[in-house]
Amino acid sequence: MRVVILSSSTGWQIDELCRALRERGHAGVVVPYEGLVARLGMTSTADSLSSQRSSILDADAVLARLIPAGSLEQIIFRVDALHWIEDRGIPVVNSPRAIERCVDKFYTTTLLREAGLPVPETVVCERADEALAAIQGMGDVVVKPIFGSLGHGIVRVSDPDLARRVIESLAQIRAVFYVQRAVSHDGCDIRVFVVGGQVIGAIERRAPDGEWRTNVSRGGTVRPVDLPPAWEQYAVRAAAVVGADYAGVDLLPSKDGGVFVLEVNGIPGWRGLQQATGIDVAGAVIDHLARKVAAFGEARLSSSLRPDSSKSPRAGGVVSAAGLPG
């Protein structure tokens, strides 16, 4: 199969995906979102989407990796392009819908909560007084940006004066306040990697001395862990809730023995997990992608062979009798 990898840049994860494609006899090309060009309604050529002269709409699948920062219009254009690719019948992994759900912490939290998964007490609002009231009510909180990753922009607050300064600073940039009760834990969390509805590996991430954030990018250390079956199911359900083919699900065990689902990363990195576990994560992602492409092909073939029921006299009679398609 021919796979287009859309990404903001090259790097270790992209190299791993390209390696996994080559080892399995597939062709892969890496192109940037910034180079996207859509041509519509041209008199001499069919509608097309390309980047750096590489055609995208004739690919067997598209891997959507990190979408670079940009203006609102640029971000919307890039995500709309992913939607168009998918609408043309080309599998996009992860789907633009899943990416939209995962990139927004508020939306992710609502979906997790509606699915009955345990999440920390959370208040999201636009008014500074509401945010301060939430902080006062919870006492020890974590204030997060709705959009963000790698621990950037996250502040833990328990002092009232510091809380006011943080909220006032965020108010000046018209931020939405995402205030979450800090969970008492042992300085570590769990990153679970889910591919195709199955857990392929998990690591414990421990914060370095003097730091409460466990991100590997901030010096956190990792070790492989075996999960209780219930925690595995939390991770699998969380990935399914957002519609992700593969995802990094963050679980936070509390000191009282419980566990919370914190976030679902729809464009996850896996270098730390692979180094700790030895699992070929890129290989698992490409194998899942190949199965998805095969399933898409079978579905299209089945659809083309299926009789058109709209031309059946019996079907037409049902519509006439009922007044509406049934």
Sequence and secondary structure as in RCSB ss.txt:
>XXXX:A:sequence
MRVVILSSSTGWQIDELCRALRERGHAGVVVPYEGLVARLGMTSTADSLSSQRSSILDADAVLARLIPAGSLEQI
IFRVDALHWIEDRGIPVVNSPRAIERCVDKFYTTTLLREAGLPVPETVVCERADEALAAIQGMGDVVVKPIFGSL
GHGIVRVSDPDLARRVIESLAQIRAVFYVQRAVSHDGCDIRVFVVGGQVIGAIERRAPDGEWRTNVSRGGTVRPV
DLPPAWEQYAVRAAAVVGADYAGVDLLPSKDGGVFVLEVNGIPGWRGLQQATGIDVAGAVIDHLARKVAAFGEAR
LSSSLRPDSSKSPRAGGVVSAAGLPG
>XXXX:A:secstr
 EEEEEESS  HHHHHHHHHHHHTT EEEEEEGGGEEEE S SSS  EEEETTEE TT SEEEE       HHHH
HHHHHHHHHHHHTT  EES HHHHHHHH HHHHHHHHHHTT     EEEES HHHHHHHHHHHSSEEEE SS  T
TTT EEE  HHHHHHHHHHHHHTT  EEEEE    SSEEEEEEEETTEEEEEEEEE  TT     GGGT EEEE 
   HHHHHHHHHHHHHHT SEEEEEEEE TTS EEEEEEESS   HHHHHHH   HHHHHHHHHHHHHHHHHHHH
HHHHHS  GGG HHHHHHHHHHSS  
